[in-house]
């Protein structure tokens, strides 16, 4: 069975194995309120052989066994990418079919899931040293939002799974409650419900400031890739988010060699400015 030791963006180091055909059956089981993140959680729990180094989140593992709910979401997302790459012979490549927003023509694109430093399309964000020290010491993070000091923690897998379960709820109160999970305290506000009400009344720009502050202290992956329209007469370049759904962890049975040669030609033309 294929195994690989992977160092994730926070410094968490794990040994993964590839998933089995039997485990693939879990990918089609989204009943009983299970989200795709729940399915990824079960797969990663099964496929994480051991924890080599817990990194700054020191309680993420017990006796070498990981508790993914306690892990940073950025590490979790990176691990899901690593699981795909390890599980399939051609796991580094992911096929994306999309219509060009300029020409309207169909584009068969192939994203390289390796990190950009290794020649791929994915940008990873390493956990800042200052954030790692705060996590190790059990401290909290701070940001000033709408004139108040907000203390918060970084997003865990448990937070992301909670948000995914409530993704279908579109009212602002539900979104504020989801964001509230990561807030430890707000200057001048003592009650939890009052914090939710404060969040609910924030202007969009202030909410964005809070989210930016949280993301600036965190780690993870930029799951957007650049696509170049290959059709004659069209020079469109645009960004597309890699679909984080069932297909991401299933094999893609397409004519990969033909698509890869076409992709190599497109990238070569771009590098030469053609």
C-alpha distance (Angstrom), angle and dihedral (degrees) to the residues before:
residue distance angle dihedral
X1 . . .
X2 3.79 . .
X3 3.79 114.9 .
X4 3.76 133.2 177.5
X5 3.80 136.2 179.4
X6 3.80 109.8 -129.6
X7 3.80 127.6 -166.9
X8 3.80 109.0 -149.8
X9 3.84 126.8 -151.4
X10 3.83 95.9 -90.9
X11 3.80 93.0 49.2
X12 3.81 93.4 -98.5
X13 3.82 105.8 146.2
X14 3.80 120.7 -158.0
X15 3.77 138.8 167.8
X16 3.80 112.3 -127.7
X17 3.78 131.4 -168.4
X18 3.77 126.0 -157.0
X19 3.79 116.9 -97.3
X20 3.79 121.3 -106.9
X21 3.78 132.1 -124.3
X22 3.80 88.6 -110.1
X23 3.80 90.5 55.5
X24 3.79 90.0 51.5
X25 3.80 87.4 71.6
X26 3.81 87.9 71.1
X27 3.78 89.3 63.4
X28 3.78 91.7 69.3
X29 3.80 93.9 47.7
X30 3.79 106.4 92.2
X31 3.78 94.6 141.8
X32 3.81 126.8 119.1
X33 3.79 92.2 41.9
X34 3.81 95.3 -60.3
X35 3.79 114.5 155.1
X36 3.79 127.9 -155.4
X37 3.82 88.4 -101.3
X38 3.82 89.2 56.2
X39 3.79 89.5 52.7
X40 3.82 91.6 47.7
X41 3.81 88.2 48.5
X42 3.82 91.8 55.3
X43 3.80 92.5 45.4
X44 3.80 94.3 48.6
X45 3.80 91.2 46.4
X46 3.81 89.3 53.8
X47 3.81 95.6 41.8
X48 3.82 98.7 45.1
X49 3.79 101.5 97.4
X50 3.80 96.8 -176.6
X51 3.79 145.3 -22.7
X52 3.78 112.2 -114.1
X53 3.82 96.4 -179.0
X54 3.83 124.5 4.0
X55 3.80 92.3 -152.4
X56 3.81 118.7 -154.4
X57 3.83 95.5 -29.4
X58 3.78 92.0 76.1
X59 3.82 97.3 -178.4
X60 3.81 94.5 53.9
X61 3.80 91.4 100.5
X62 3.80 137.3 38.9
X63 3.81 119.8 -164.8
X64 3.80 89.4 -13.9
X65 3.82 93.8 -53.3
X66 3.78 117.6 118.8
X67 3.78 127.2 -131.8
X68 3.79 100.5 -154.8
X69 3.81 92.7 -168.6
X70 3.82 88.2 68.8
X71 3.81 94.2 47.3
X72 3.79 123.1 98.9
X73 3.79 111.5 -95.6
X74 3.82 90.2 -127.7
X75 3.81 89.3 60.4
X76 3.80 91.2 46.6
X77 3.81 93.0 52.6
X78 3.80 91.0 47.9
X79 3.82 89.6 49.7
X80 3.82 91.5 52.2
X81 3.82 88.9 53.5
X82 3.82 89.2 48.6
X83 3.82 91.1 49.3
X84 3.79 91.2 54.3
X85 3.81 92.2 48.5
X86 3.80 91.4 48.5
X87 3.81 96.9 44.2
X88 3.81 98.9 54.9
X89 3.77 131.7 53.0
X90 3.80 89.7 -129.4
X91 3.79 95.8 28.2
X92 3.81 94.7 137.6
X93 3.80 90.0 70.1
X94 3.79 125.1 69.5
X95 3.80 123.6 -173.5
X96 3.80 118.7 -135.2
X97 3.81 122.3 -174.5
X98 3.79 114.8 -165.2
X99 3.79 141.5 150.0
X100 3.81 117.2 -109.3
X101 3.84 108.9 -114.2
X102 3.82 90.0 -142.5
X103 3.81 106.3 40.4
X104 3.81 96.6 23.2
X105 3.80 89.5 -136.8
X106 3.78 124.5 135.1
X107 3.81 116.2 -99.1
X108 3.79 122.4 -159.5
X109 3.80 101.9 -157.5
X110 3.78 131.2 179.2
X111 3.81 117.6 -152.1
X112 3.80 119.3 -154.3
X113 3.81 106.3 -136.7
X114 3.78 94.3 -161.0
X115 3.77 117.9 108.5
X116 3.79 116.0 -89.4
X117 3.83 90.2 -115.8
X118 3.82 87.0 61.4
X119 3.80 94.0 48.2
X120 3.79 97.6 -90.5
X121 3.80 134.6 117.8
X122 3.82 100.9 -109.0
X123 3.80 124.8 96.5
X124 3.80 116.0 -153.4
X125 3.79 124.8 -159.8
X126 3.79 114.0 -145.7
X127 3.80 117.2 -145.7
X128 3.83 108.1 -98.1
X129 3.82 114.1 -111.2
X130 3.81 90.6 -121.5
X131 3.81 90.8 54.6
X132 3.80 91.3 49.1
X133 3.81 90.5 53.6
X134 3.81 91.7 50.0
X135 3.81 90.5 50.8
X136 3.80 92.8 48.8
X137 3.80 91.6 50.3
X138 3.80 93.0 47.5
X139 3.79 92.2 -118.3
X140 3.79 131.1 142.0
X141 3.79 135.6 -120.0
X142 3.79 126.3 -116.1
X143 3.79 137.7 -150.6
X144 3.78 133.6 166.6
X145 3.79 111.0 -124.4
X146 3.82 124.5 175.3
X147 3.79 89.6 -14.4
X148 3.82 95.6 -52.1
X149 3.79 130.0 104.6
X150 3.80 109.7 -120.9
X151 3.79 121.1 -162.3
X152 3.79 114.9 -156.6
X153 3.78 145.5 160.7
X154 3.77 130.3 -132.1
X155 3.80 122.0 -90.9
X156 3.79 115.2 -88.4
X157 3.78 128.9 -162.8
X158 3.81 88.5 -104.7
X159 3.82 88.9 57.7
X160 3.80 92.2 49.4
X161 3.80 92.7 48.3
X162 3.80 90.1 50.3
X163 3.80 90.7 50.6
X164 3.82 91.4 48.0
X165 3.80 91.5 53.1
X166 3.81 89.5 53.0
X167 3.80 96.6 40.7
X168 3.79 91.7 107.3
X169 3.81 91.0 59.1
X170 3.78 105.7 90.6
X171 3.81 102.6 -178.3
X172 3.81 118.5 110.5
X173 3.79 92.8 -125.1
X174 3.81 90.9 63.0
X175 3.81 91.8 47.9
X176 3.81 90.7 49.3
X177 3.82 90.3 50.6
X178 3.82 89.8 51.7
X179 3.81 91.9 50.5
X180 3.80 89.6 44.9
X181 3.83 90.0 67.7
X182 3.80 89.8 72.9
X183 3.79 97.2 45.1
X184 3.79 116.8 93.9
X185 3.78 96.8 -176.6
X186 3.80 146.0 -23.1
X187 3.79 123.4 -141.0
X188 3.80 111.0 -100.2
X189 3.82 94.6 6.2
X190 3.79 119.4 98.4
X191 3.79 108.7 169.6
X192 3.80 123.6 75.4
X193 3.79 93.9 -134.7
X194 3.80 89.9 50.2
X195 3.81 89.2 55.1
X196 3.82 89.6 53.2
X197 3.80 90.0 50.1
X198 3.82 90.5 48.5
X199 3.81 90.4 51.4
X200 3.78 91.1 47.1
X201 3.80 91.4 55.9
X202 3.81 96.5 46.5
X203 3.78 117.5 115.0
X204 3.80 115.2 -111.4
X205 3.81 91.0 -109.9
X206 3.82 91.0 55.8
X207 3.80 91.7 48.9
X208 3.80 88.3 51.5
X209 3.83 89.8 50.3
X210 3.81 89.6 53.8
X211 3.80 93.0 47.3
X212 3.81 91.3 47.1
X213 3.80 90.5 51.2
X214 3.80 90.8 50.7
X215 3.80 93.3 47.7
X216 3.81 91.9 46.2
X217 3.81 90.6 61.9
X218 3.81 94.0 43.4
X219 3.80 139.1 75.6
X220 3.79 135.7 -134.2
X221 3.78 144.6 100.7
X222 3.78 135.2 -54.5
X223 3.79 99.4 -130.8
X224 3.81 94.9 -167.1
X225 3.80 120.8 104.8
X226 3.79 129.9 -166.3
X227 3.80 116.6 -116.0
X228 3.81 124.5 -162.0
X229 3.79 118.5 -157.8
X230 3.85 106.3 -124.2
X231 3.79 96.5 -165.6
X232 3.79 119.0 115.8
X233 3.78 112.5 -98.1
X234 3.79 94.9 18.4
X235 3.80 123.0 98.4
X236 3.80 98.2 173.2
X237 3.81 118.1 151.2
X238 3.79 118.2 -173.1
X239 3.80 142.1 157.8
X240 3.79 124.4 -111.6
X241 3.79 128.1 -172.4
X242 3.79 112.8 -126.7
X243 3.82 105.6 -113.2
X244 3.81 105.8 -109.4
X245 3.78 96.3 -156.4
X246 3.80 142.4 104.0
X247 3.79 94.3 -62.7
X248 3.81 90.4 61.1
X249 3.81 91.3 70.9
X250 3.80 97.8 37.8
X251 3.82 126.7 84.0
X252 3.79 116.5 -99.2
X253 3.79 111.4 -137.2
X254 3.77 101.0 -160.3
X255 3.80 134.2 125.7
X256 3.76 93.1 -83.8
X257 3.80 99.7 172.2
X258 3.81 92.4 57.2
X259 3.80 92.1 45.4
X260 3.81 92.3 47.3
X261 3.80 93.4 51.6
X262 3.79 89.5 50.8
X263 3.81 90.6 49.2
X264 3.80 91.6 50.2
X265 3.80 89.6 52.8
X266 3.82 92.5 49.8
X267 3.81 93.1 48.9
X268 3.79 91.4 46.5
X269 3.80 90.8 52.6
X270 3.79 90.6 50.3
X271 3.82 93.1 49.5
X272 3.81 88.9 53.0
X273 3.81 92.4 46.7
X274 3.79 93.6 -116.9
